[in-house]
Amino acid sequence: MVLNFNSIKVSLYDWATQNIPSGMPAIYLFNNAPRPTVDYITLYITSCVQVGWDYVQDPLDDTGIAEQVGDREFTLQIQAYGGDPFTVLNNLRTSLQKQTVLDNLRASGIVFCNWFPINDVTELIDSRFEQRGSLDIVFRMADVYTDEIGVINTVEVEEIYKDPQGNIVFDEIITIPEA
């Protein structure tokens, strides 16, 4: 399946909202978006990296269409604001060890790869500190796409045999496949 980051974002949003406290908002972070009141989490896809070189399958039929498959890795940055961000982020991280969660993500074409430490990123807002935590998680997915490389329908081969003096003794053109 060709990558569609909108559907990937929906799947990640669903995973996050199912594994945070009930009623806690989850939003995709955009710097110019308004902030909800605390407690909430933000999701942000910070990078997408191609892993290695894509595999190219030779055309399997006479259409000349080759399927190509490549691994992609992306980092999802999650920040929790307010209350107890470490518990919220720890529960999200722990949920990635549940087979049901992994199966649901895999059904969407997303595979958990690695997580990093939960960091305290508490910040001063006006005259008070706002509790914040941050967690980066690396996921993988496959980018499956096609390339129309065409096919060779006809090949013409010319055979020429000469005797020791250089005179042509056999000259034939072979067409494969014959018309």
N, C-alpha and C positions, 0 to 999 in steps of 0.2 A: 504494500500500500504506500502510496506517495505520502510524505509527511504532511500533516495538517496540524499546525501548532494551536489552532483554536480548539480542536477536539482534544489535544493533549492537555491544554490548560483546563478544560472542563473536567477531564478525568482526574487531574491533580487536585482541582478544587473539591471534587466529590470526595476524594480520599481524605483531604484535610478536614473538611467539615464533619465527616463521619468519625473523626478521631480527636476532636477537640471538645471542650465542654459544650453541652447543649445550649444553644442560643448565642454562642460567641460568634461574632461576625468574622468572616474571612474575606479579604479583598485582594485583588491583584494590584500590586503597588505601581503607581505612576506618580512621578514627582509632583505633578500639578493637580493631583486629585485631592479632594477634601478628606480629612481624617475623620473616621468615626470616633465616638467616645470610647475610652478604654473600658474593658478588656477586648482586644481583637488581635487577629494575626494578619500579616501581609504575606503574599506569595509573589515571587519575582523570578522569572527565568533570566539568569544573568549571562549565560553563554551557551553556545552550541558548537561543538567541535566534531569534525570528521575524524574518525579513528581509522588510520591506515588508508589504503587504496581500495576502492570499491571492486567487488567481484563482478566480472562480466561473464554471463552464461552465453555460450554460442547459441545461435538460433536453433530451436528444436524442431522446426518445420520449415516449409518453403515460403513463409511470409517474410523472412528477413528481419524479424523483430527479436532483438536480444533483451533479455531481462538483466538488470543490474541491481545489485544489493550492496548497501554500505552501512556500516555501523555509525551512529551518531551518539555523542554524549552531550548531555546538557546539565547545567547546575541550577537547581531550584534553591533560591535563598528564601528562608522563612524567618520572619521576625514576629515575636510575640510581644505585645504591649500591655502594661498594667499588671494588676494582681500578682500572679505567680508564673512568670514567663518560663522559668526553668521546668516546672512540672508540665506545662502545656507542650513545650518542645520535646521534653523527654517522652511523653506519651505518644507524640507523633513519630518520633524516632523508633520507639519500641514497637509501634504498630507495624513497622516494616519487617518484623520478624514473624508476623502472623501469616500463615499460608493463605487464608482467605483474602487478605489485603494484597499479597503478591499475585494471587490468581486474578483478582479484579484489575489490577494494573496491567498485568500481562495480556489480559483480554483486550485492553485498549492499545496494546503495542508498546507498553512502557515496562522496562525492567529496572528494578533497583540495582544500583551498582556499589555505592559507597556513601558513607556519611562522615561528617567532620564534627569536631567538638561543639558543644553548645557554649556560646560566648555571652558574657554579660556586657551589654552595650547600653546600660542605663545612661540616661541623658537628663540634663537640667532643662526643664521647660518652665519658663517664667521664673518663679521663685521656689519651685519644688522639683524633686527628682522623679522622673517617670521610669518605672522598672521596665526594662527591655531585655530580651534575649534574642540571639541570632543562631540559626542552624543552616548549614549548607548541605544539600544532599545531591549526589550525582546519580542520574538515571541514564539508561541507554535505550535506544530504539533503532529500528532498521528503516532505512530509506530504500524503498523498492520502486524502481522506475524502469522504463523501457527506452530503447534506442532503435530506430529503424535504420539498420545498417545495409539492408538490401541483400540480394542473393545473386549469384552468377547462374544464369539460366542455360547459357550455351557457351561451350569452349571449342575453339577450332585449333587443332594440332596439325602441323605440317611435318611429315616425315620425308627426309631426303637422304638417300644412300648414294654414295659415289664410289666408283671403282678406283684402283690405285692411280690411274692417270687423271682423275678428277672429273670424269664423265658421269653424268647423272644416270643411274641405272634404275632408281625407284624414286618416285615423287608422288605422294598422296596426301590429301588433306582429309583429316578425320574430324567430324563434327560430333561433339558429345553434348547432350544427347542428340541423336540423329533426328532431323526434322521430319 
